[in-house]
Amino acid sequence: MPRQKRFFLPGSIYHIIARGNKKEKIFLEEKDYNFFLFLLQKNWEKKPLKIFAFTLMSNHFHILAQATDEPLSKYFQPVLTTYAIYFNRKYQKTGHVFEDRFKSYLIESDDYLWEAFRYVLLNPLRAGLVLSLSSYPWSSFYYFLNPQKALPFMDFSLFTQICPNGLEDLQPITNFLVESLVKEEFWPEDLDGSIRYFHLQYLAKKICSELNLSYTELLTDEYKRPVVNAQVELALRAKEQYNIELKQTAEFLGKSYNSFLRTIRKNRKK
């Protein structure tokens, strides 16, 4: 079966993710992280594009980047190919280093952009790798705090929108990041589950805003008609926009799949 062609919108911002094959590590030591950053820089010199945020984890990475008039693959595929050759030679391995192609999610609105920006930066903290993001050296947040170490491809314009006074006043970005660290929220440890939860949470908050509901109501007041309508809308959008299955949305809402399926069918008949 041929691969599905990517949807590409020139000039748009994308959330880009790539993971190690079979979820294995792609960065084993400091030199690996540094070589990957070097490749991002070398390809940026040939095909400049804005990279607003990134986080390199041991077995995957996240990047927020604004495309030029060329497909993202023109920039990222050479990076991944060269890194895979380097990795296999260094560690005497064969086969794929990365799991299939990189994934790219179109950032279709400002609110999605800021949610994705926060999600990317918080990855090391959510994974329990550090107690403070300032101590994690493989994220653009670290380089924002240490601009003397930053490479030219790193675009800090999103950071400066939050912190117009730069390093003199970091409280705004601290507040921005802490806003999402609610203890009651459950974030799956696996990447697929985490991305799925992020998209469901983003859509849920968006729908609540549109329908004048609270996030808590959406997750708890299941028998109120406005809430039921919002939950159905969440399931439909999740499937259409991010290919999230009904069973996974039901799990996010704390509902049984069968009862939620009946609710969906009833609403479709109306």
N, C-alpha and C positions, 0 to 999 in steps of 0.2 A: 504494500500500500504506500503510495507516495506521501511525503510529508505535506502537512497543511501549510499553505503559504502564509507567511506572517503578514498581519495588517500593519502598515507603516504610514505614519503621518509626518512628513518633513517638518522640522522645527518644533515638534512636540517633546515633552518630557516623559521619560520612561523609567519604571522601576525594573532594574535588570538583576536577574538572579542566576547563578550557576552553582551546581553542586557536584561533589566528587562522585565518581562512578561507584554504585552500590553503597553510597553514603560514606565512602572512605575519605580519609583526610587528604587534602590537597596541599596543605601547608604543614610541614613537619618541624621546621625550625625557622629562626629569625631570617636567615638568608633567603628562604623561599618567599616569605612575605615581601621582603625588600626587592627581590627580583620581579615579582608580579607588579609592584608599584613602578619599577623601572620600565617594564613593558607598557604599562598604561601611559607613562610619560613619552616614551619613544613613538608610540602610535599617535599620541596627541600632537606631536610635532609634525607628523605627516597629515593627519586629519583632525584638526582641532575641533573639539566639541566640549560643551560645558559639563563638567562633572561636579554636581552640587553637594553630593554626600556619598560616602561609601563606608562599609564595614567589612573587613575580611575576617571570617571565622575559620576554624581549623578545617572544616569540610565543605564550606560554601562561602559565597560572598554576595553582598547587596551593593548596588550602585544606583544612584539617581542621576540620570544624565539627559541633557537636551540634545536631540538629534540635529544634524545638519540636513542638507538636502539629499544625503546618501543614506541608504539603509544602515541600521546599527551594526549589522553583520560586517560591514566594511571596516569598522573600527575594532569590534570585539573579537571577531573570529580569528584574526591574526594573533591577537593577544593570547587567546586560549590555545591555539595551535602551537605557538612557540613555547608557551609555558608547559604544555603537555610533553613536548620533546625534551625540554630541560628536566622536567620532573622524572620522566622514565629513564633518561640517561643517568641522572644523579643517583637514583635509588635502584637502578638495574631492574626496572619493571618493564612490562610489555602491556599492550592493550590500551583501552580508553582510560584517561585520567578523569575526564568530566562525564557526567551522566547526560547523554544526548546533547542537544543544543541548549544554549542559554535561554531562559525564559524572559520575556519582556512584557510588562503591563503598562498600558497607556495611562498616563496621568491626565484624566479628563476634566479636572476641576481644581480650583485652588484649595478647597478643603481636603480633597484627596491628597494633594501634594504635601500639605503640612502633616497629615496623618502618616503618610509614607515616610516623610523626612524623619519624623519622631520614631517611627517603627525601626527604620534602618539604624539610627543612632543608638537605640536602646538594646539592640541585640546582645551585646556582651553582658549587659547588666541582667537582662532577663534570663540568660543562660547560666548565670551565677559564676561567670569567669572573673569578675572584678566586683569590688564594693563601690567603686567610683569610676565613672566613664573617663575621667581625666587621666587615669592610670592605664587605660587600654591603648596601646600604641598603634593599632592597625585600624583606626577609624578616623574619619575626617574631623571628628570632634577634637581628637587629640591634637591634630595639626592646626585647628583653629586656635587652640590654646597655646600652641608652640609654632607660630608662623615662621620663625627662622628656620624650621625644619621642613616646611611645606614645599611641595614640588609645584611647578607652574600649572599643571593641569587641574589643580584643586581650586575650584571656584567657591568662595565663601559668601556669595551674595545672599543666600538664604539665611546664613548665620547673622549677617550684619543687618538684615531686615528685622530680626528678633532683637539683636543687640546693637542698636545704632551707635552706641558709645564704645563698641569693641570690648577689649579685655578690661576696660576700666569699670564696666558694670555688667557682670555675668548673671545677675539675678533674673532677668527676663527669660534667658534660655534655661536656667535651672527650673523656674516655674513651669515653663513650657514642657519640659521633659517629665517632671514630677507629676504633672496633670494626668498622665496616662498610667502611672504606677499605682493603680488601685488594687489593694490586697485581695479583694473579692474576685477579681478577674482571673480566669484560668487560661493560661497560655500553654498549649501543647509543646512538648520538648522537640518533637520532630519538625523539620522544616515545612513539609507539606501541611501539617496540621496548624502550624503557626501562621503560615500565609493565609490559609483558609479562614482561620479565626480572625485575622486582621481584616480581611475583606468583609466578613460577616459583621464584625463590629463596626466597621466604617459605614456599611450600608444601613445597619440598624440605627445608628446615630443620625444618619441623613434622613431616613424615613421618619424617625421620631420628630425631627425638626420640621419636616414638611407637614406632618399630621398633628403637630402640637401635643405630642405625648412625651413622657419622660422615658429614659432608657430603662429605668426600673420597672415601669408599667409594662413595657414591651415584654420583659422577661418574666413577669409575675402575674399580671392581671389577665389571664388567658381567656376569661369568660366574657369580658366586655367586648361589645361589637367593634368599636374602633381599634381595640388591641388586636382582635382576631384579623381584621382587615389589614392591619400593619404587618402582622406576622405572615400572612399570605403574600403580601407585596414583597416582603423580604425574601421569601422562598423563590418567588418568580424572578426577581432581579438577580439574586445570587446565581441562579441557574443560567440566566441569559448572559450576564456580564462576566462571570468568573467560572462558569461550568461547575458550580457547587451542587451536589446532589441533594434532593429533598431530605434524605435520611440524615445528612450532615447538618443541614439547617435545623432540623427537628432536634438533633442532639445539642446544638448551640442554644436553642430555646428551652431546653430541658423538657421536651415533649416526646412522647412515644411516636415512633414512625407511623404506625397504623392509624392512630387517632389523628395525627396531623395530615396524613394522606386523605382521610375522610373529610377533614375540614377544607382542604384544598378543593376536593371534588364538589363539595356543597357550594362553595363560593363560585366555582366555574359555572354552575348551573343557574346562578342568579343573574 
